[in-house]
Amino acid sequence: MTAIDPRDTDVADSPTAPAEAQDIAEAEDIANAKAEADEADDGGGSVLGRRYRALTLGIVSVVSLIAFEASAVNTAMPVAARALDGVELYAYAFSAYFTASLFAMALSGEWCDRRGPLAPLFAGIAAFGAGLVVSGSAQDMWTFVGGRAVQGVGGGLVIVALYVLVGRAYPQRLQPAVLASFSAAWVLPVIVGPLVAGTVTEQAGWRWVFLSIPVLILLPLAVMLPALRKVDRGEPSPAMNRRRILLALAVASGAGLLQYAGQDLVWISLIPAAAGLALLVPCVLRLLPKGTFRAARGLPSVVLLRGVAAGSFLGAESFVPLMLVTERGLSATAAGLSLTGGGLTWALGSYTQSRPRLEPYRERLMAAGMLLMALSIGMVPLALIDSVPAWLVAVAWVIGGYGMGLVISSGSVLLLKLSGPKEAGSNSASLQVSDALGNITLVGLSGVLFVGFGGGSVAAGHVGEGATAGTGHAGAFAAVYVAMAAVALVGAVLTTRLRPVAERS
């Protein structure tokens, strides 16, 4: 026999039923409000409440370490390349990271769907640390580049796993705050990274910049490990999409072959170059939206522009510290600090484009951003003139960073706007592939230009204030900056293709 709630009969038979029903509803509302308050008190009300605090701090710490490593490497790289007598492979120490991460991102996405985010997260952190150890203990430049590739595998696994982790561990109302913390986590490392890395490089040696970071990884792991054990792994997918993984592997392999061919410009290099193109071109066409490489209006141009913007900026940025150290005699610390302002204005540009009143002008904002980037990159070679103060580079990077903030964040907004609900995931993955491919291609092109114009013979030696200034390779650096400024101008033209045909007035 089923028990009957006394309220059912009393309310139905009583002449005061409406009033009593209202009282009951009000009591339920109070109970619900109390439950929500209890949830907040219990740590469910914010990302830093008791329930999520450890996980949030751990995630932010991991992102901050990746950001610190990126800014520290920019500072220490000129010294490392010269110490290992490998300046001709300087660009590949950067592009190897992105080449490997491109494959790892595709693998991590499938791995997360199959097993949950924890396994790829821990595997990625382990690979990231192992790559740092390999680079820090390298005795030649090729080993150093190999360590950077291992780091790239780790970085690609980690970044995708973190996004999946946010989706699994946090309620939807808290996810925007957590994702916003990803960007905020870059601000402090951009400020202190060059200073710390430069000081360590000058006082203890460049190797300790790489060898000390793996120790720092242990702290965020210890903080968030208890919370990670409680994360829902979700329903496993029946099998990994091996086709997408193989396509990403082919793209990374093709890009690697092209980079290898570019480091020695002789006729025999045509063989790995042809093999690289044969792998790269058909696979990229399958990973990116149809019409991307002919700049079809709308979504394809958005994806293409992201790769152009990211690659042109990084292609120029990678050579800024090397130029300031070798041509202007700055210390590693001062050279690294010249990029700090760009990180801060990048955040400011991202904030600017988020203002609701600027939404109707998003395409114009992106055009302005690309023009600012072209101006910024074009200003840098002026610092090769002895009478021009070296701090002009820092001013230029403040301008360029603001432009990047306008373009990169706006590209993400436009992509979601132009994607259907069932296309947002695959299109977002295409955007990440475009970013990585742009970095690989244009950093590699910068390296080819640098070596082709004689920059590979920059001498090794002690790096310090006023040391080895003016090595006579100004033309090699100028070739890099002129080319990347031209690519940024092409990006400004691409912004005229962002609006779909149906939306044009």
N, C-alpha and C positions, 0 to 999 in steps of 0.2 A: 504494500500500500504506500502510495506516494504521500509524503508529508506536504501539508499546505501551509504557506506563509500566512499568518493571521492578517497581514496587511491586505491580502487579496480580497478576503470576504468583508473585512471591516470597511475598506474603501469603497467597495462595490455597493454595500447596503446602506451606507451612511449618507444623510442629506448634506453633510459637510465634506463630501468626498473631494471636490475640487480644491478646497483649502488644505485638506490633509495631503493631497497629492503634491501641492505646491510646497508644503513643508518638507515632504520627503525629498523632492527634487532639490530644494535648497540644502538639505542635509547632505545629499549625495555630492552636490557641488563643493560644499565645505570639505567633505572627506577627500574628494579628488584634489582640491587645492592643497590640503594637508599632505596628501601623498606626494604631490609634486615638490612641496617644500622639504619633505623628508628626503626625497631623492636628491634634491640640491644639497641638503645638509650631508648626505651620504657620499657626496662627491660626484653626483650625476648632473649637476647643474652647469658645469663648465669644464673645459679641457684641462684645467688645473685643479679641479675638485679631487677629492680623495680617490674616487674610483678610477680616474684617468690620468692622475698627475704623473705617476711613474712612467707610464707608457708615453705620454706626451713629452716629458723631459728626455726620455731615451731617444725618441724619434728626432727631436730637435737637435740633440747632441750628435747623432749620426750625420744629419744633414750639415751641421756646423763643421764637423771634422772633414767631410768631403769638400766643403767650401774653403776651409782653412788649407787643406792640401792643395787645392787648385791655385789659390793665391800664393802659397809658399813655393810651389813649383815654378811659377812664373818668375819669382825672385831668384831662386837658386839655379835655374836651368842654364843661364849663360856661363856660370862658373863651372857647373858639372860638364857641359859640352866641351869647354876649353880644356878642362883638366883631363878628360878622356880622349882628347884629340879627335873630337867627332863633330865639329861645327857643321860639316857638310850634311850631317844627319839631324841637325837641330830641329827642323820642322817635323820630322818623323817621330820624335819623342812626344810631340803633341798629338799628331794625327793617329799614331798607333793606338792611343787611348780610345779615341772616338771610333776607330775602325772595329776594335774588339767590342766596345760597348754596344755598337749597332747590332751585332749578332746576339750579345747577351741580353739585350732588352727583349728581343723576340722570344728567346729561350725562357726568360723569366716570366713573361706573360703566360706562356703555355704551362710552365711549371707551376705557377700560382694557381691556375685554373684546375690543374690536376691534383696537386698535393696541398694547396694552401700556401700562404706567403712566408711561413716561418723557415722552411727548408731553403728556398732561394735567398732569403734575407741573410741567414747565417752563412751559407755558402759564399754569398757575395762579399760579406764582411771579411771572411777568411781569405778570399782571393785578393781583395783590396789590400789587406795587410801584407800578404805574401808578395804582391807586386812591389810594394814599397821596400821590402827587405831586399828583393832581387835588384832593384834599381840602386838602392843605397849601398850595396856591396859590389856593384858591377866594376869590373876591371877594364872594360872596353865599351864603346858606345852601342854596339849591337846588343850586348847583354842589357844595357840600360834601357834601350828601346823595347826589348822583350819584356822587361819588368813593367814598363808603362802599359804594354798590351795586357798583361795579367791584371794590372790595376783596372783597366777598362772593362774587362770581364766582370770584375767585382762591382765596379760602379754601375754597370748596366743591370746586373742582377738586383742590386740594392734599391735603385731608384724606383723601378717598377714594383718591387715587392712592398716598398713603403706606401705607395699609392693604394695598392690592394689592401694592405694592412689597415689603412685609414678607413676604407670602405667596410671592412669586416668588423673592426673593433669599436668604432664610434657610431652613435646614432646620427641620422642624416642632418639634424639641426646643428651638430657640432662639427661636421666635416669641413665647412668653409673656413672656420677658425683654425683648424689644424692645417689645412692646405695653405692658408695665409702665413702660418708660422714657417713654412718651408722657405718662402722668400725672405722673411725677417731673419731667418737663421743665417743668411749670407752676409748681413750687414756688418756684424762685429768681426768675422774673419777677414772681410775685405779691408777693414781698418787696421787690425793688428797683425794679420798674416804677413804682409811684406816686412813690417818692422821686426817681428820675431824671427822670420826666416832669414832676413838679411843679417841680423845680429849673430844668429847661430852660424851662418855661412862664413862670416868674417872672423868669428872668434874660435869656432870649433871645427869648421869645415862643412862643405855642402852635404856630405854623406849623412850627417846627423839630422838634417832636415827631413830626410826620408826615413831613417832608422828610428827616430823618436816617435813618429805618429802612430805606428802600430800599438805601442804601449797605451796611448790615449784611447784606443778603441775599447779597451777592457771596461772602462768606467760606464759608458752608456749601456753596454751589454748587461753589466751587473745591475744597473738601475731598472731596466725594463724587462729583465728575464722573468720575474714572477708574473708580471702582467701578460707577457707574451704567451705563457702557458695556458691562459684562460681564453685566448682568442679563438673564436669559432673558425674552424678550417673550411666551413662551407661544404656543399655537396660536390664531390670530385667529378670532373668531366670524364667521359668514358675513355678518352685517349687524347694525347697531344696532337695538335695540328702540325704534323711533321713537314708538310709542304711549306708552311710559312717559315718554319725554323730553317729549312734547307735554303729557301730563297734568301733569308737574311745572311746565312753562312756564305752563300755564293756572292752576295753583294760585298760582304766584308772581305772575302778572298780576292775578288776582282779589284777592289780598291787597294788592297795590300800589294797586289802585283803591279798595279799602276804606280804606286808610290816607290816600289823597288826599282821599276824601270826608270823613274824620274831622277833617282839619285846618281845615275851614271849615264850621261847623255851621249851614248855611242850607238852604232847601228844595231848591235846585238841586243840592245835594250828593247828593240821593236817586238821581239818575241814575247817577253812577259807583258809588254804593253798590250799587244793584240789579245793575248789570253785573258788579261784583266778586263778589257772591254767586252770580250765575248761572254764573260760571266756577269759583268756588272750591268750592262745595258738592258738585256731582256728581263733580268730579275727585278731591277728597279722599276721597270715599266709595270710589273705585276704587283709591286708593293705600294705604289703611289696611285692616286686617283687618275683616271683616264684624262688625258689632255694636259697633264702637269707640265711637261717639257715644251709644249707649244703655248703655254700661258693662256689656256682657255679661260674664259671669264668665270668669275665666281670662285668656288672652292679650289679648283686646281691652281689658280694663281695665288691664292692664300697660302697653300702648301709650298709652292715654289718660292714665294717671297721669304718665307721663314728660313729656308735653307740659304738663300742668297744673303739675307741679313746676318744670320748667325755666322756663316762662313767668312764673309768679308771682314767682319769685325774681329773675329778670332785670328784670321790670317794676318791681319795687321798687328794685333795686340801681341801675338806670340814673339814678334821680332823687336818690340819696343825695348824691353830690358837689355837685350843683347846689343842693340844699337847704342843705348845710353852708356853701357859699360865699355864697349870697345871703341866707339867713336868720340864720346864726350868725356870718358874717364870717370864717370860716376861710380860710386860704390854700389854693391848689389842691393843694399838697403834703400838707397836713394832712388835707384832705378825701379825697384818694386813699388815704392811709395808713389811713383808717378802715375800708377794705375788705380790708386785708391779712390780718387774722386769719381772716377767712372762708375765704380760699384755703387757709390752713394746716389749719384744722379740717375743711375738705372732704376733704383727703387723709387726715386721721385718721379721719373717719367712714367713708371707703371701706375703710380698713384694718380697722376694727372689724367691719364687716359680712362681711369675708372670713374671720373666725375659724370653723373647722369646727364648734365646739360651739354656735354661734348659728344654724346652718343651719335647724333645726326652727322657729325663731322669725322667719323672714325677713319674713313679712307684718306681724308686730308691730313689727319694726324699722322697716319703711317707714311704718307708722302713727305711730310715735314720731318719725320724721324729719319727717313733714309737720306734726305738732303743734309741733315745735321751730321749723320754718320760720314757721308762723303766729305763734308767740310772738315770734320775732325781728322779723318785719315789723311786728307790732303795737307793739313797743317803740319803733320809730324815731320816730313822730310825737311822742312825749313830748319829744324833743329840740327841738321847736318852741317849748317853754316856756322862757323865758329863765332861770328858776331851776334848770332841769335841766341838768347838765353835758353838753357836746357829746360827751364820750367815751362816753356811753351807747350811741351808734350803733355804735362799735367793738365794745363788749361784745355788743350785739344781733347783729352780723354774725358774731361768733365762734360764737354759738349756732346761727344759721341755716346757716352753712357746714357745721357738723357734721351737721345734719339733711339737707342736700343730699347729703353724702357717703354717708349711709345709704340715701337713696332712689334716687339715680341709679345707683349701682353695683349695688344690689340689683335694680333693674329690669332691668338687662342680664342678670344671673344668672337671674332668673325667666323672661325671654324665651327664653333658650337651653334652659332646663329644659322649657318648654312647647312647644318647636318640634321637629318631626321633622327628621331629617338633611337632607331635601330642602327643608325650609322655613326653615332657619336664615338663609340669605342674604336671602331676600325679607322675612322678618320683621325682621331687623336693619335693613334699609333702611327699613321702616315705622317703626321706632323713631326713626331719624334724622329722618324726615319729621315725625313727631310732635313731636320736640324743636324743630325749626325752626318748625313751624306754631304751637306754643305760644309760642315767643319772639315771632314776628311778631304774633300776635293779642293777647297780653296786654301787650306793650310798646306796641303801637298803642292798646289800650284805655287804658293809663296816660296816653298822650299826649292822648287825647281828654278824659279826665277832668281832666287838668292844665289844658288850654286852656279847657275848659268852666267850670271854677271860677275862671277869671281869671288863671291862671299865665302865659299867653302875654305879658303886659305887663311881665314882669320886666325891669328896665332894664339896658341895657348899661353898661359902665364898667370902671374899673380894679378888678382883683380882688387883694386882698391881705389881710393880717391886719387884721381889724376893718373892712374896707371894705364899704360898702353893706349892712351887716347889717340884718336886719329890714325887708324890702321890703313887708311886709303881704300876702304871698301864702301864708300858712300854711295856709289852707283848701284851696288847690289841691294842696299837697303831702300834706296829711292825707287828701284824697280818694283819692289814688293808693295810699297805704299801707293804708288801711282796706279798699279794694277788693281789693288783692293778698293781704292777710291772710285775707279772706273766701274767696278762691279757694284758698288753701292749706288752709283748713279743709275745703273741699269735697274736696280731694285726700285728706285724712285719712279722710273717709267712703268714698272710692273704694277705699281699701285693704281694706275688707271684701268687695270683689268680686274680689280677686286670685286666690283659690283656686278652681279649677274645681269644678263640682258634684260630680263623682265623688270628689274628695279630701276633701270636707267630712265631718267626723265627726258 
